[in-house]
Amino acid sequence: MIAFQTDGLDTSMWERWIRRSLLAMTGILVSFLLYLLGTKVETSPSLSTSNQAVLGKSDAGIDQFRFTQARSGAVQWEVHAQRARVFEAEKRAVLEAVEVTLYGAKGWEMKLTGEEGTVNLATKDFILANRVEPIVVQLEGGYTVVSNHLTWTDERRTITTKDPVTISGHGLKVRGRGFKGFLDVEEFQVLENVLVELVQ
């Protein structure tokens, strides 16, 4: 009887020791998981804040953006965009919903709009592009130029594209690929695959 009771006591003590060990291990694991979760929650906002700080230094968003280029007191051209993101380090602005007016000696000579564009703030060159509808350029002389992509080079005062282009006005419609326009001398060239139609 005594031996049996002793064996029973040994078994009961062994079970208690196992339970306590398991409870202790469970407690340690739960504490470790809570520590990890607490660390994640604390570090995430600081990472987000640092990323925002970096972005804030490198670019700024501007609504109703206007950029004007003038020489000798006369406005050469003006860009207006519904929204712009300015990257100071790269000296460029990325534009949305863009309107551009180019001026000559007699007043405005060219007006165009684009869904998106980029202005190089150092060279004063800009690029306009449309994804859906083509860009429509209205020339003061009565001609209209239509293309999906246009580049203005300020130093040479030229507007160019390598894309398909259509020029219409004064009873003519000219289609082709590639276009170069020299604003100061009012000379315009379609570069390749030129097709001319007479229209009424």
VENJOUR-V62696 format. One line per field, one symbol per residue. phi: phi as a letter, one per 40 degrees, with the letter a starting at -180 (. if undefined). psi: psi as a letter, one per 30 degrees, with the letter a starting at -180 (. if undefined). burial: I if it has 9 or more other C-alpha atoms within 8 Angstrom, else O. A space follows every 50 residues. Layout:
phi = ???
psi = ???
burial = ???
This chain:
phi = .ccccccccccccccccccccccccccccccccccccccccccdcccccc ccccccccabcbcfcbbbbbbfgbccabbbbcabbbbcccfabcbbfbbb bbbbcchcbababacaabbccccgcabbabcbcccbbbcdchcbbbacab bbbcccfbbbabcdabbbifgbbbbibgabbbccbfbbbccbfcbbbcbb
psi = eeeeeeeeeeeeeeeeeeeeeeeeeeeeeeeeeeeeeeeeeefeeeeeee eeeeeeeflkkkkhkkkkkkkhfkkelkkkkekkjkjeefhlkklkikkk kkkafgbkfkklllellkkjfefgllkkkkedklkkkkkffflkkklfkk kkjeefhlkllflkkkkllhgkjklakkkkkjeeghkkkkelhkkkkkl.
burial = OOOOOOOOOOOOOOOOOOOOOOOOOOOOOOOOOOOOOOOOOOOOOOOOOO OOOOOOOIIIOIOIIOOIIIOOOOIIIIIIIIIIIIIOOOIIIIIIIIII IIIIOOOIIIIIIIIIIIIIIOOIIIIIIIOOOIIIIIIOOOIIIIIIII IIIIOOIIIIIOIIIIIIIOOIIIIIIIIIIIIOOOOOOIIOOIOOOOOO
